[in-house]
Amino acid sequence: MLNENMKAIRKSKGLSQQELAVKLSVVRQTVSKWEQGLSVPDSDMLISISEVLETPVSTLLGENVIEPEASDLKAISEKLEVINLQLAQRKTTRKRILHWLLISLCVVIVAIFAILWVIESPYLGWDYSDPETAVLGVAFHSLEWLFVRVAPIIFIGAIIGVILTWKKE
């Protein structure tokens, strides 16, 4: 068991017998004898081999360690599944929030247009000879002018956003 495991692990690490021998401060023939099963390393050397090969001594001696790895993998996969579900829920929540924000934006734009339509631009009838009224009238007119030109573009974009974030069940 030890000889087969040591040889397989050494090869999986990409080490030659000579490279392993140098790291262990032994001759290549010693490593060869271990791998052929003609001799066995002492306990101190076995610990050195496990350190160089970065493998537990129990694995070198042939202990079956597949089951703990499988349970570890199962635990990791369960944790990843939980994380993926949490990320999916966050994405759904963000999409829902964005959907309702876009609907709210559409409602606000329609409400402002309705207000502007109802008040019929009262600043046009203001007395512009008074400096305070003139400044307020120009500011109000500028905001209305900008809103009337930009709001339809924003409204169309918001409608498209509402359609794209619509939850299809």
BATI-580884 format. One record per residue (C-alpha): residue number from 1; residue in one letter; x, y, z. Coordinates in steps of 0.5 Angstrom, whole numbers, plus 500, padded with zeros to 3 digits. Layout:
+------+-------+-----+-----+-----+
| doba | tilum |   X |   Y |   Z |
+------+-------+-----+-----+-----+
|  NUM |     a |   X |   Y |   Z |
...
+------+-------+-----+-----+-----+
END
This chain:
+------+-------+-----+-----+-----+
| doba | tilum |   X |   Y |   Z |
+------+-------+-----+-----+-----+
|    1 |     m | 500 | 500 | 500 |
|    2 |     l | 505 | 505 | 502 |
|    3 |     n | 510 | 504 | 496 |
|    4 |     e | 504 | 505 | 491 |
|    5 |     n | 501 | 511 | 495 |
|    6 |     m | 508 | 514 | 495 |
|    7 |     k | 509 | 513 | 488 |
|    8 |     a | 502 | 515 | 485 |
|    9 |     i | 502 | 522 | 490 |
|   10 |     r | 510 | 523 | 488 |
|   11 |     k | 508 | 523 | 480 |
|   12 |     s | 501 | 527 | 481 |
|   13 |     k | 506 | 532 | 484 |
|   14 |     g | 510 | 532 | 478 |
|   15 |     l | 516 | 530 | 482 |
|   16 |     s | 522 | 525 | 480 |
|   17 |     q | 525 | 520 | 484 |
|   18 |     q | 531 | 524 | 484 |
|   19 |     e | 527 | 530 | 486 |
|   20 |     l | 524 | 527 | 492 |
|   21 |     a | 530 | 524 | 494 |
|   22 |     v | 534 | 531 | 494 |
|   23 |     k | 528 | 534 | 498 |
|   24 |     l | 529 | 528 | 503 |
|   25 |     s | 536 | 528 | 503 |
|   26 |     v | 537 | 521 | 501 |
|   27 |     v | 539 | 518 | 495 |
|   28 |     r | 535 | 516 | 489 |
|   29 |     q | 536 | 509 | 490 |
|   30 |     t | 533 | 509 | 497 |
|   31 |     v | 526 | 512 | 494 |
|   32 |     s | 526 | 507 | 489 |
|   33 |     k | 527 | 501 | 494 |
|   34 |     w | 521 | 505 | 498 |
|   35 |     e | 517 | 505 | 492 |
|   36 |     q | 518 | 498 | 490 |
|   37 |     g | 516 | 495 | 497 |
|   38 |     l | 523 | 493 | 498 |
|   39 |     s | 524 | 497 | 504 |
|   40 |     v | 520 | 502 | 508 |
|   41 |     p | 522 | 509 | 511 |
|   42 |     d | 522 | 510 | 519 |
|   43 |     s | 517 | 514 | 522 |
|   44 |     d | 521 | 520 | 522 |
|   45 |     m | 522 | 519 | 515 |
|   46 |     l | 515 | 518 | 513 |
|   47 |     i | 513 | 524 | 517 |
|   48 |     s | 518 | 528 | 512 |
|   49 |     i | 515 | 524 | 506 |
|   50 |     s | 508 | 527 | 508 |
|   51 |     e | 511 | 534 | 509 |
|   52 |     v | 515 | 534 | 502 |
|   53 |     l | 509 | 531 | 498 |
|   54 |     e | 504 | 535 | 502 |
|   55 |     t | 500 | 529 | 504 |
|   56 |     p | 497 | 526 | 511 |
|   57 |     v | 501 | 520 | 513 |
|   58 |     s | 495 | 517 | 514 |
|   59 |     t | 494 | 517 | 506 |
|   60 |     l | 501 | 515 | 505 |
|   61 |     l | 499 | 509 | 509 |
|   62 |     g | 493 | 507 | 505 |
|   63 |     e | 487 | 510 | 510 |
|   64 |     n | 481 | 511 | 506 |
|   65 |     v | 480 | 518 | 506 |
|   66 |     i | 475 | 519 | 500 |
|   67 |     e | 468 | 519 | 505 |
|   68 |     p | 470 | 525 | 509 |
|   69 |     e | 472 | 529 | 502 |
|   70 |     a | 465 | 527 | 500 |
|   71 |     s | 462 | 530 | 506 |
|   72 |     d | 466 | 536 | 505 |
|   73 |     l | 464 | 537 | 498 |
|   74 |     k | 457 | 536 | 500 |
|   75 |     a | 457 | 541 | 505 |
|   76 |     i | 461 | 546 | 501 |
|   77 |     s | 455 | 544 | 495 |
|   78 |     e | 450 | 546 | 500 |
|   79 |     k | 453 | 552 | 502 |
|   80 |     l | 454 | 554 | 495 |
|   81 |     e | 447 | 553 | 494 |
|   82 |     v | 444 | 557 | 500 |
|   83 |     i | 449 | 563 | 497 |
|   84 |     n | 446 | 562 | 490 |
|   85 |     l | 439 | 562 | 493 |
|   86 |     q | 440 | 568 | 497 |
|   87 |     l | 443 | 572 | 491 |
|   88 |     a | 437 | 570 | 486 |
|   89 |     q | 433 | 573 | 492 |
|   90 |     r | 437 | 579 | 492 |
|   91 |     k | 436 | 580 | 484 |
|   92 |     t | 429 | 579 | 484 |
|   93 |     t | 428 | 584 | 490 |
|   94 |     r | 432 | 589 | 486 |
|   95 |     k | 428 | 588 | 480 |
|   96 |     r | 422 | 588 | 484 |
|   97 |     i | 424 | 595 | 487 |
|   98 |     l | 426 | 598 | 480 |
|   99 |     h | 420 | 596 | 477 |
|  100 |     w | 416 | 600 | 482 |
|  101 |     l | 420 | 606 | 482 |
|  102 |     l | 420 | 606 | 474 |
|  103 |     i | 412 | 606 | 475 |
|  104 |     s | 412 | 611 | 480 |
|  105 |     l | 417 | 615 | 476 |
|  106 |     c | 411 | 615 | 470 |
|  107 |     v | 406 | 617 | 475 |
|  108 |     v | 410 | 623 | 477 |
|  109 |     i | 411 | 625 | 470 |
|  110 |     v | 404 | 624 | 468 |
|  111 |     a | 402 | 628 | 475 |
|  112 |     i | 406 | 634 | 473 |
|  113 |     f | 404 | 634 | 466 |
|  114 |     a | 396 | 634 | 469 |
|  115 |     i | 398 | 640 | 474 |
|  116 |     l | 401 | 644 | 468 |
|  117 |     w | 395 | 643 | 464 |
|  118 |     v | 390 | 645 | 469 |
|  119 |     i | 394 | 651 | 471 |
|  120 |     e | 395 | 653 | 464 |
|  121 |     s | 402 | 657 | 465 |
|  122 |     p | 400 | 662 | 469 |
|  123 |     y | 407 | 666 | 469 |
|  124 |     l | 405 | 668 | 462 |
|  125 |     g | 400 | 673 | 465 |
|  126 |     w | 404 | 676 | 470 |
|  127 |     d | 407 | 683 | 471 |
|  128 |     y | 414 | 683 | 469 |
|  129 |     s | 415 | 690 | 471 |
|  130 |     d | 416 | 688 | 478 |
|  131 |     p | 423 | 685 | 478 |
|  132 |     e | 421 | 679 | 483 |
|  133 |     t | 416 | 677 | 479 |
|  134 |     a | 420 | 677 | 473 |
|  135 |     v | 425 | 673 | 476 |
|  136 |     l | 420 | 668 | 478 |
|  137 |     g | 417 | 668 | 472 |
|  138 |     v | 423 | 666 | 468 |
|  139 |     a | 425 | 661 | 473 |
|  140 |     f | 418 | 658 | 472 |
|  141 |     h | 418 | 658 | 465 |
|  142 |     s | 425 | 655 | 464 |
|  143 |     l | 423 | 649 | 469 |
|  144 |     e | 417 | 648 | 465 |
|  145 |     w | 420 | 649 | 458 |
|  146 |     l | 426 | 644 | 460 |
|  147 |     f | 421 | 639 | 463 |
|  148 |     v | 416 | 639 | 457 |
|  149 |     r | 422 | 637 | 453 |
|  150 |     v | 426 | 632 | 457 |
|  151 |     a | 420 | 629 | 461 |
|  152 |     p | 417 | 625 | 455 |
|  153 |     i | 424 | 622 | 453 |
|  154 |     i | 424 | 620 | 461 |
|  155 |     f | 417 | 617 | 461 |
|  156 |     i | 418 | 613 | 455 |
|  157 |     g | 425 | 610 | 458 |
|  158 |     a | 421 | 609 | 464 |
|  159 |     i | 415 | 605 | 460 |
|  160 |     i | 421 | 601 | 457 |
|  161 |     g | 424 | 599 | 464 |
|  162 |     v | 417 | 597 | 467 |
|  163 |     i | 416 | 592 | 461 |
|  164 |     l | 423 | 589 | 462 |
|  165 |     t | 422 | 588 | 469 |
|  166 |     w | 415 | 585 | 469 |
|  167 |     k | 415 | 579 | 472 |
|  168 |     k | 413 | 573 | 468 |
|  169 |     e | 410 | 568 | 472 |
+------+-------+-----+-----+-----+
END
